[in-house]
């Protein structure tokens, strides 16, 4: 884990060094481009959510919730509470 952190710090330091070497005008342009991209992405997401909210139909179907465990043919022993089984196994565990 320590080696990963050291490698990441070295990589980020190298990127920071490359950024500082760039002229201020290029730094400004890159920052502006990233901001415009972020702004377009945000606007796209907001428009998508707005359009999805406008399409929502007002009908709501209410149905009973079906238990998926009861749909399958499951052995009743598997339906036992596993937490109590685990505690019992630990209590009667042989060393």
HELIX and SHEET records of a PDB file:
HELIX    1   1 UNK A    2  UNK A   21  1                                  20    
HELIX    2   2 UNK A   24  UNK A   55  1                                  32    
HELIX    3   3 UNK A   68  UNK A   71  1                                   4    
HELIX    4   4 UNK A   76  UNK A   79  5                                   4    
HELIX    5   5 UNK A   82  UNK A   91  1                                  10    
END                                                                             
